[in-house]
Structures are given as structure tokens and as C-alpha cells.
């Protein structure tokens, strides 16, 4: 994927969601997130279809069912269509959100 102008400050990848603190240097964070989601949703489907995967049918049925619930998807949906963007308006609020993000896997007892 070509440079999209995203500045990533903090993140965590959980089993079923991602948290980011990011900025768009080109002023279009929403568009950048949309492009990242589009780009990263294709690879799992390609991988599932191209390698021996014992859960292939189940995984594809989950992604297919998710797609069937939205008009804009033709076959598979990996990401949900919503995100929960929050404007970070002060240094204290930024620190609070970074702490929340980095402690998310601890609360989930992943680490």
C-alpha cells in the first residue's frame, strides 16, 4: 500500500478489534482508515483460499454471513463498517487513551 499519510502513535491488535491513536498528515484520517481496512480485508480471504486451512469453510461462512447483512458487500466482510473515532483534545486525555489501549490485552488476560 502506498504512503497514506498516517502517523501512528499507539496501537494494540486484539483478537477481535484494533485500537489506534493516529493522525493523518494529509488531513483525511477517515479516508486513510477506510483504505487500510479495504487493503487488509483482502489478504485473509486470499490466504484462506490459497493454503490448506482446516477451518476454511467455517471462516468463509462467517465472513459471508457478515457480508450478507450489508448491501455494500458482495461476498465477504472482514471488518465492521463502524469505527469509534474520538477527538483527543488534551495531553491528559491522550495519556488516558494510550494507557487504556496498552492495558487492553492485560485486562483481557492475553498478556
Secondary structure in CASP SS format (residue, H / E / C, confidence):
PFRMAT SS
TARGET T0000
AUTHOR 0000-0000-0000
METHOD secondary structure of the structure
MODEL  1
X C 1.00
X C 1.00
X C 1.00
X C 1.00
X C 1.00
X E 1.00
X E 1.00
X E 1.00
X E 1.00
X E 1.00
X E 1.00
X E 1.00
X E 1.00
X C 1.00
X C 1.00
X C 1.00
X C 1.00
X E 1.00
X E 1.00
X E 1.00
X E 1.00
X E 1.00
X E 1.00
X E 1.00
X C 1.00
X C 1.00
X C 1.00
X C 1.00
X H 1.00
X H 1.00
X H 1.00
X H 1.00
X H 1.00
X H 1.00
X H 1.00
X H 1.00
X H 1.00
X H 1.00
X H 1.00
X H 1.00
X H 1.00
X H 1.00
X H 1.00
X H 1.00
X H 1.00
X H 1.00
X H 1.00
X H 1.00
X H 1.00
X H 1.00
X C 1.00
X C 1.00
X C 1.00
X C 1.00
X C 1.00
X H 1.00
X H 1.00
X H 1.00
X H 1.00
X H 1.00
X H 1.00
X H 1.00
X H 1.00
X H 1.00
X H 1.00
X H 1.00
X H 1.00
X H 1.00
X C 1.00
X C 1.00
X C 1.00
X C 1.00
X C 1.00
X C 1.00
X C 1.00
X C 1.00
X C 1.00
X C 1.00
X C 1.00
X C 1.00
X C 1.00
X C 1.00
X C 1.00
X C 1.00
X C 1.00
X C 1.00
X C 1.00
X C 1.00
X C 1.00
X C 1.00
X H 1.00
X H 1.00
X H 1.00
X H 1.00
X H 1.00
X H 1.00
X H 1.00
X H 1.00
X H 1.00
X H 1.00
X H 1.00
X H 1.00
X H 1.00
X H 1.00
X H 1.00
X H 1.00
X H 1.00
X C 1.00
X C 1.00
X C 1.00
X C 1.00
END
